[in-house]
Amino acid sequence: MGEQPIFSTRAHVFQIDPSTKKNWVPTSKHAVTVSYFFDSTRNVYRIISLDGSKAIINSTITPNMTFTKTSQKFGQWADSRANTVYGLGFSSESHLAKFAEKFAEFKEAARLAKEKSQEKMELTSTPSQESAPGDLQSPLTSESINGTDDERVTPDTPQHVEARAESSQNALLFSHSSSSINKHWEAELAALKGNNAKLTAALLESTANVKQWKQQLAAYQDEAERLHKRVTELECVSGQTTVIKSQKTELNRTIEELEAALKAKEEELERLKAEVESANEFQSQRDSLSLKLQDSESRNRTLEAQLSELEQRLESSQREREAFRKSLRSLLELLDGKIFELTELRDTLAKLLEGS
């Protein structure tokens, strides 16, 4: 059946800025369809999203990927093969939770598929069993067939020939059995030594070339992934007319939503303009109050200066009055002395008058 969509949702698509690795760059001007695809022939799960005829997301899910929720409506994941980080902004928290749930599910399925493929590779790479020991038997020699030199004598009478042949056959069987066993074990040991030497040489050779094999494998995998992505893009462009029509319908609906949002923004802008005008009135009132406050402060400073001057005058008058009191007191004392003298003088005159 090839690659088929198994789950779809709508979201705003972002990619991390490759220069700063911090800021998000929007790759779609509006919410687009983001779909999970499954390739049954290769057991591969992918996330694909199209903006018109352009593939803005083409990410293969691997077992080491992680989908992270960074807020209530935003999530992200890193794609090491594409050398970027994708971000999705959803319209609700439930859509984000559903997408994250599907991501975890397909990630686990990708892990199981990878383990199964590795087990198949290990089974196919297991070396074949060695041949049976019976295949290593040495061939019969001329001595085992014709006997030894002592046994090859001139034939005698039929009875002697039969007895000698029987004893000769028994001895031949015993010697042939012993030699066959020894030769079998020697051949087995030699075969094991040869196999050990071959395995050691193969191990050394594979160890020496493992780094080169890994580099070649990585290069082949990157090339295969690049070609697969290109084929998928072409398939998506040529074989998804229905998806494009649905996207057009969704685009029209999105335009209507944006127009409604724009109208709401215009109303909010008018409200903000009214608030700005009222704020300007408040600003003019504040400036007027500030001027009045400055005038009051200047008057306050003038009154404080006058008060200080009056206090100084009061202190001066108090000092003058104190000095006047002191002089008046001294004058009264002097006057009391003069009155006392006059009283004495009167008394003296009165006495003189009485005496005369």
NUGUZA-866056 format. One record per residue (C-alpha): z, x, y; residue in three letters. Coordinates in nm, 3 decimals, always signed. Layout:
# NUGUZA-866056
NODE      zz      xx      yy type
NODE       Z       X       Y  ALA
...
# end
This chain:
# NUGUZA-866056
NODE      zz      xx      yy type
NODE  +0.000  +0.000  +0.000  MET
NODE  +0.037  +0.305  +0.234  GLY
NODE  +0.267  +0.291  +0.534  GLU
NODE  +0.411  -0.049  +0.633  GLN
NODE  +0.653  -0.162  +0.910  PRO
NODE  +0.991  -0.271  +0.773  ILE
NODE  +1.194  -0.334  +1.090  PHE
NODE  +1.105  -0.378  +1.461  SER
NODE  +1.293  -0.420  +1.787  THR
NODE  +1.233  -0.377  +2.160  ARG
NODE  +1.380  -0.107  +2.381  ALA
NODE  +1.310  +0.121  +2.675  HIS
NODE  +1.205  +0.466  +2.549  VAL
NODE  +1.323  +0.797  +2.699  PHE
NODE  +1.284  +1.167  +2.616  GLN
NODE  +1.500  +1.458  +2.724  ILE
NODE  +1.357  +1.671  +3.003  ASP
NODE  +1.225  +1.987  +2.826  PRO
NODE  +1.292  +2.205  +3.131  SER
NODE  +1.654  +2.108  +3.202  THR
NODE  +1.757  +1.968  +2.859  LYS
NODE  +1.992  +1.736  +3.051  LYS
NODE  +1.803  +1.462  +3.237  ASN
NODE  +1.629  +1.168  +3.070  TRP
NODE  +1.258  +1.110  +3.142  VAL
NODE  +1.127  +0.753  +3.080  PRO
NODE  +0.816  +0.746  +2.860  THR
NODE  +0.761  +0.371  +2.896  SER
NODE  +0.752  +0.165  +3.213  LYS
NODE  +0.894  -0.139  +3.035  HIS
NODE  +1.052  -0.237  +2.705  ALA
NODE  +0.819  -0.162  +2.411  VAL
NODE  +0.826  -0.231  +2.038  THR
NODE  +1.005  +0.034  +1.830  VAL
NODE  +0.943  +0.005  +1.454  SER
NODE  +1.064  +0.165  +1.131  TYR
NODE  +0.774  +0.247  +0.893  PHE
NODE  +0.795  +0.333  +0.522  PHE
NODE  +0.532  +0.535  +0.336  ASP
NODE  +0.568  +0.437  -0.031  SER
NODE  +0.331  +0.710  -0.153  THR
NODE  +0.543  +0.990  -0.003  ARG
NODE  +0.883  +0.816  +0.020  ASN
NODE  +0.898  +0.891  +0.395  VAL
NODE  +1.062  +0.683  +0.669  TYR
NODE  +0.942  +0.713  +1.027  ARG
NODE  +1.017  +0.567  +1.372  ILE
NODE  +0.700  +0.480  +1.564  ILE
NODE  +0.649  +0.325  +1.907  SER
NODE  +0.324  +0.267  +2.097  LEU
NODE  +0.275  +0.225  +2.471  ASP
NODE  -0.076  +0.080  +2.474  GLY
NODE  -0.278  +0.321  +2.258  SER
NODE  -0.042  +0.616  +2.309  LYS
NODE  +0.223  +0.701  +2.051  ALA
NODE  +0.539  +0.775  +2.251  ILE
NODE  +0.762  +0.802  +1.940  ILE
NODE  +0.651  +0.953  +1.608  ASN
NODE  +0.969  +1.076  +1.441  SER
NODE  +1.018  +1.134  +1.067  THR
NODE  +1.373  +1.052  +0.951  ILE
NODE  +1.543  +1.340  +0.767  THR
NODE  +1.887  +1.352  +0.600  PRO
NODE  +2.027  +1.584  +0.868  ASN
NODE  +1.946  +1.350  +1.160  MET
NODE  +2.222  +1.158  +1.340  THR
NODE  +2.188  +0.853  +1.566  PHE
NODE  +2.455  +0.861  +1.839  THR
NODE  +2.567  +0.568  +2.056  LYS
NODE  +2.631  +0.712  +2.403  THR
NODE  +2.707  +0.375  +2.567  SER
NODE  +2.716  +0.003  +2.486  GLN
NODE  +2.336  -0.033  +2.514  LYS
NODE  +2.202  +0.322  +2.476  PHE
NODE  +2.157  +0.551  +2.175  GLY
NODE  +1.985  +0.881  +2.100  GLN
NODE  +1.881  +1.115  +1.817  TRP
NODE  +1.737  +1.469  +1.800  ALA
NODE  +1.408  +1.549  +1.621  ASP
NODE  +1.391  +1.921  +1.542  SER
NODE  +1.031  +1.896  +1.420  ARG
NODE  +0.915  +1.745  +1.748  ALA
NODE  +1.156  +1.974  +1.938  ASN
NODE  +1.287  +1.689  +2.154  THR
NODE  +1.561  +1.426  +2.185  VAL
NODE  +1.468  +1.056  +2.194  TYR
NODE  +1.671  +0.792  +2.377  GLY
NODE  +1.653  +0.411  +2.351  LEU
NODE  +1.790  +0.159  +2.600  GLY
NODE  +1.846  -0.187  +2.450  PHE
NODE  +1.892  -0.523  +2.620  SER
NODE  +2.214  -0.599  +2.429  SER
NODE  +2.483  -0.427  +2.227  GLU
NODE  +2.389  -0.621  +1.911  SER
NODE  +2.033  -0.484  +1.917  HIS
NODE  +2.172  -0.131  +1.945  LEU
NODE  +2.412  -0.191  +1.655  ALA
NODE  +2.132  -0.330  +1.436  LYS
NODE  +1.905  -0.033  +1.510  PHE
NODE  +2.188  +0.213  +1.434  ALA
NODE  +2.263  +0.031  +1.107  GLU
NODE  +1.898  +0.055  +0.998  LYS
NODE  +1.889  +0.422  +1.098  PHE
NODE  +2.187  +0.502  +0.874  ALA
NODE  +2.036  +0.297  +0.588  GLU
NODE  +1.695  +0.467  +0.601  PHE
NODE  +1.858  +0.809  +0.650  LYS
NODE  +2.050  +0.759  +0.323  GLU
NODE  +1.731  +0.644  +0.150  ALA
NODE  +1.551  +0.956  +0.276  ALA
NODE  +1.834  +1.172  +0.140  ARG
NODE  +1.812  +1.011  -0.205  LEU
NODE  +1.432  +1.049  -0.207  ALA
NODE  +1.464  +1.416  -0.116  LYS
NODE  +1.719  +1.480  -0.393  GLU
NODE  +1.494  +1.303  -0.645  LYS
NODE  +1.192  +1.512  -0.543  SER
NODE  +1.398  +1.832  -0.569  GLN
NODE  +1.508  +1.735  -0.923  GLU
NODE  +1.145  +1.678  -1.020  LYS
NODE  +1.048  +2.019  -0.879  MET
NODE  +1.331  +2.186  -1.073  GLU
NODE  +1.219  +2.018  -1.397  LEU
NODE  +0.857  +2.124  -1.353  THR
NODE  +0.957  +2.482  -1.265  SER
NODE  +1.176  +2.533  -1.578  THR
NODE  +1.019  +2.808  -1.799  PRO
NODE  +0.892  +2.713  -2.148  SER
NODE  +1.087  +2.799  -2.456  GLN
NODE  +1.019  +3.122  -2.643  GLU
NODE  +0.826  +3.124  -2.968  SER
NODE  +1.007  +3.080  -3.303  ALA
NODE  +1.125  +3.391  -3.487  PRO
NODE  +0.905  +3.306  -3.786  GLY
NODE  +0.595  +3.374  -3.573  ASP
NODE  +0.697  +3.736  -3.533  LEU
NODE  +0.680  +3.830  -3.903  GLN
NODE  +0.492  +4.150  -3.968  SER
NODE  +0.181  +4.140  -4.193  PRO
NODE  +0.192  +4.258  -4.552  LEU
NODE  +0.119  +4.627  -4.606  THR
NODE  -0.089  +4.784  -4.876  SER
NODE  +0.227  +4.911  -5.040  GLU
NODE  +0.370  +4.564  -5.070  SER
NODE  +0.053  +4.443  -5.241  ILE
NODE  -0.048  +4.736  -5.462  ASN
NODE  +0.304  +4.877  -5.528  GLY
NODE  +0.417  +5.239  -5.493  THR
NODE  +0.246  +5.546  -5.632  ASP
NODE  +0.488  +5.555  -5.926  ASP
NODE  +0.398  +5.201  -6.017  GLU
NODE  +0.022  +5.257  -6.013  ARG
NODE  -0.016  +5.410  -6.368  VAL
NODE  -0.262  +5.369  -6.643  THR
NODE  -0.234  +5.033  -6.815  PRO
NODE  -0.058  +5.023  -7.149  ASP
NODE  -0.038  +4.768  -7.419  THR
NODE  -0.028  +4.401  -7.323  PRO
NODE  +0.349  +4.364  -7.395  GLN
NODE  +0.436  +4.677  -7.203  HIS
NODE  +0.205  +4.573  -6.924  VAL
NODE  +0.367  +4.228  -6.901  GLU
NODE  +0.726  +4.369  -6.903  ALA
NODE  +0.642  +4.636  -6.652  ARG
NODE  +0.464  +4.383  -6.429  ALA
NODE  +0.767  +4.153  -6.434  GLU
NODE  +1.013  +4.431  -6.342  SER
NODE  +0.771  +4.567  -6.088  SER
NODE  +0.735  +4.223  -5.933  GLN
NODE  +1.114  +4.179  -5.904  ASN
NODE  +1.155  +4.519  -5.740  ALA
NODE  +0.863  +4.447  -5.513  LEU
NODE  +1.011  +4.114  -5.405  LEU
NODE  +1.351  +4.270  -5.326  PHE
NODE  +1.208  +4.563  -5.131  SER
NODE  +0.964  +4.338  -4.948  HIS
NODE  +1.245  +4.094  -4.856  SER
NODE  +1.466  +4.376  -4.718  SER
NODE  +1.186  +4.535  -4.525  SER
NODE  +1.071  +4.195  -4.394  SER
NODE  +1.423  +4.115  -4.268  ILE
NODE  +1.457  +4.455  -4.099  ASN
NODE  +1.113  +4.431  -3.946  LYS
NODE  +1.185  +4.074  -3.834  HIS
NODE  +1.502  +4.174  -3.648  TRP
NODE  +1.333  +4.482  -3.502  GLU
NODE  +1.048  +4.266  -3.380  ALA
NODE  +1.294  +4.011  -3.245  GLU
NODE  +1.487  +4.284  -3.058  LEU
NODE  +1.166  +4.432  -2.921  ALA
NODE  +1.051  +4.086  -2.807  ALA
NODE  +1.384  +4.023  -2.637  LEU
NODE  +1.369  +4.361  -2.465  LYS
NODE  +1.016  +4.290  -2.351  GLY
NODE  +1.110  +3.946  -2.223  ASN
NODE  +1.414  +4.089  -2.045  ASN
NODE  +1.199  +4.355  -1.878  ALA
NODE  +0.943  +4.095  -1.774  LYS
NODE  +1.212  +3.862  -1.636  LEU
NODE  +1.376  +4.149  -1.447  THR
NODE  +1.043  +4.251  -1.295  ALA
NODE  +0.962  +3.890  -1.205  ALA
NODE  +1.307  +3.845  -1.048  LEU
NODE  +1.267  +4.159  -0.839  LEU
NODE  +0.920  +4.055  -0.733  GLU
NODE  +1.027  +3.700  -0.641  SER
NODE  +1.330  +3.835  -0.452  THR
NODE  +1.107  +4.069  -0.256  ALA
NODE  +0.857  +3.795  -0.172  ASN
NODE  +1.100  +3.503  -0.115  VAL
NODE  +1.106  +3.554  +0.262  LYS
NODE  +0.727  +3.558  +0.281  GLN
NODE  +0.710  +3.246  +0.062  TRP
NODE  +0.957  +3.067  +0.288  LYS
NODE  +0.755  +3.153  +0.599  GLN
NODE  +0.432  +3.039  +0.434  GLN
NODE  +0.602  +2.718  +0.315  LEU
NODE  +0.735  +2.645  +0.666  ALA
NODE  +0.390  +2.705  +0.812  ALA
NODE  +0.230  +2.477  +0.551  TYR
NODE  +0.491  +2.207  +0.616  GLN
NODE  +0.439  +2.225  +0.994  ASP
NODE  +0.062  +2.205  +0.951  GLU
NODE  +0.093  +1.914  +0.707  ALA
NODE  +0.331  +1.731  +0.941  GLU
NODE  +0.096  +1.787  +1.235  ARG
NODE  -0.201  +1.656  +1.039  LEU
NODE  +0.003  +1.359  +0.913  HIS
NODE  +0.111  +1.275  +1.267  LYS
NODE  -0.250  +1.290  +1.383  ARG
NODE  -0.363  +1.067  +1.097  VAL
NODE  -0.083  +0.822  +1.173  THR
NODE  -0.176  +0.810  +1.539  GLU
NODE  -0.536  +0.737  +1.447  LEU
NODE  -0.424  +0.471  +1.198  GLU
NODE  -0.193  +0.314  +1.454  CYS
NODE  -0.471  +0.306  +1.715  VAL
NODE  -0.734  +0.163  +1.477  SER
NODE  -0.530  -0.063  +1.248  GLY
NODE  -0.277  -0.240  +1.466  GLN
NODE  -0.478  -0.492  +1.667  THR
NODE  -0.220  -0.760  +1.593  THR
NODE  +0.056  -0.535  +1.717  VAL
NODE  -0.139  -0.466  +2.036  ILE
NODE  -0.189  -0.840  +2.094  LYS
NODE  +0.179  -0.906  +2.039  SER
NODE  +0.255  -0.621  +2.275  GLN
NODE  +0.024  -0.779  +2.533  LYS
NODE  +0.213  -1.107  +2.500  THR
NODE  +0.541  -0.923  +2.525  GLU
NODE  +0.403  -0.734  +2.825  LEU
NODE  +0.320  -1.062  +3.001  ASN
NODE  +0.667  -1.191  +2.923  ARG
NODE  +0.811  -0.864  +3.052  THR
NODE  +0.606  -0.898  +3.373  ILE
NODE  +0.748  -1.247  +3.423  GLU
NODE  +1.097  -1.113  +3.364  GLU
NODE  +1.032  -0.833  +3.612  LEU
NODE  +0.899  -1.082  +3.869  GLU
NODE  +1.212  -1.292  +3.829  ALA
NODE  +1.422  -0.977  +3.857  ALA
NODE  +1.222  -0.875  +4.167  LEU
NODE  +1.288  -1.214  +4.326  LYS
NODE  +1.656  -1.178  +4.250  ALA
NODE  +1.648  -0.829  +4.401  LYS
NODE  +1.479  -0.964  +4.715  GLU
NODE  +1.750  -1.228  +4.750  GLU
NODE  +2.012  -0.962  +4.702  GLU
NODE  +1.833  -0.750  +4.965  LEU
NODE  +1.848  -1.039  +5.212  GLU
NODE  +2.216  -1.081  +5.139  ARG
NODE  +2.268  -0.709  +5.191  LEU
NODE  +2.078  -0.727  +5.522  LYS
NODE  +2.310  -1.006  +5.639  ALA
NODE  +2.607  -0.798  +5.531  GLU
NODE  +2.464  -0.502  +5.724  VAL
NODE  +2.426  -0.715  +6.038  GLU
NODE  +2.782  -0.838  +6.007  SER
NODE  +2.887  -0.480  +5.948  ALA
NODE  +2.706  -0.380  +6.270  ASN
NODE  +2.896  -0.654  +6.457  GLU
NODE  +3.218  -0.524  +6.310  PHE
NODE  +3.115  -0.177  +6.420  GLN
NODE  +3.053  -0.290  +6.779  SER
NODE  +3.389  -0.468  +6.780  GLN
NODE  +3.551  -0.158  +6.642  ARG
NODE  +3.388  +0.052  +6.916  ASP
NODE  +3.512  -0.192  +7.183  SER
NODE  +3.861  -0.182  +7.039  LEU
NODE  +3.840  +0.196  +7.028  SER
NODE  +3.755  +0.203  +7.401  LEU
NODE  +4.041  -0.033  +7.481  LYS
NODE  +4.272  +0.180  +7.272  LEU
NODE  +4.161  +0.492  +7.458  GLN
NODE  +4.219  +0.314  +7.793  ASP
NODE  +4.563  +0.202  +7.679  SER
NODE  +4.643  +0.554  +7.568  GLU
NODE  +4.536  +0.696  +7.905  SER
NODE  +4.749  +0.435  +8.084  ARG
NODE  +5.036  +0.516  +7.855  ASN
NODE  +5.003  +0.883  +7.942  ARG
NODE  +5.001  +0.793  +8.318  THR
NODE  +5.311  +0.578  +8.278  LEU
NODE  +5.480  +0.853  +8.082  GLU
NODE  +5.403  +1.096  +8.364  ALA
NODE  +5.540  +0.853  +8.622  GLN
NODE  +5.848  +0.795  +8.411  LEU
NODE  +5.904  +1.168  +8.384  SER
NODE  +5.870  +1.200  +8.762  GLU
NODE  +6.118  +0.917  +8.818  LEU
NODE  +6.360  +1.076  +8.576  GLU
NODE  +6.334  +1.400  +8.770  GLN
NODE  +6.393  +1.215  +9.097  ARG
NODE  +6.691  +1.033  +8.948  LEU
NODE  +6.840  +1.358  +8.833  GLU
NODE  +6.785  +1.505  +9.180  SER
NODE  +6.944  +1.203  +9.349  SER
NODE  +7.234  +1.219  +9.106  GLN
NODE  +7.286  +1.583  +9.194  ARG
NODE  +7.268  +1.503  +9.569  GLU
NODE  +7.512  +1.214  +9.530  ARG
NODE  +7.751  +1.436  +9.337  GLU
NODE  +7.732  +1.696  +9.612  ALA
NODE  +7.791  +1.422  +9.873  PHE
NODE  +8.094  +1.303  +9.679  ARG
NODE  +8.233  +1.653  +9.667  LYS
NODE  +8.184  +1.699 +10.043  SER
NODE  +8.332  +1.354 +10.116  LEU
NODE  +8.630  +1.435  +9.895  ARG
NODE  +8.689  +1.759 +10.080  SER
NODE  +8.651  +1.575 +10.411  LEU
NODE  +8.906  +1.314 +10.300  LEU
NODE  +9.149  +1.586 +10.202  GLU
NODE  +9.101  +1.750 +10.540  LEU
NODE  +9.147  +1.412 +10.712  LEU
NODE  +9.466  +1.348 +10.513  ASP
NODE  +9.599  +1.683 +10.629  GLY
NODE  +9.518  +1.607 +10.990  LYS
NODE  +9.677  +1.261 +10.961  ILE
NODE  +9.987  +1.420 +10.809  PHE
NODE +10.000  +1.669 +11.098  GLU
NODE  +9.956  +1.389 +11.354  LEU
NODE +10.234  +1.192 +11.185  THR
NODE +10.464  +1.490 +11.210  GLU
NODE +10.361  +1.542 +11.572  LEU
NODE +10.435  +1.173 +11.650  ARG
NODE +10.769  +1.197 +11.484  ASP
NODE +10.846  +1.509 +11.680  THR
NODE +10.740  +1.348 +12.007  LEU
NODE +10.947  +1.043 +11.925  ALA
NODE +11.251  +1.254 +11.868  LYS
NODE +11.194  +1.439 +12.193  LEU
NODE +11.165  +1.112 +12.377  LEU
NODE +11.484  +0.986 +12.229  GLU
NODE +11.664  +1.302 +12.314  GLY
NODE +11.558  +1.300 +12.670  SER
# end
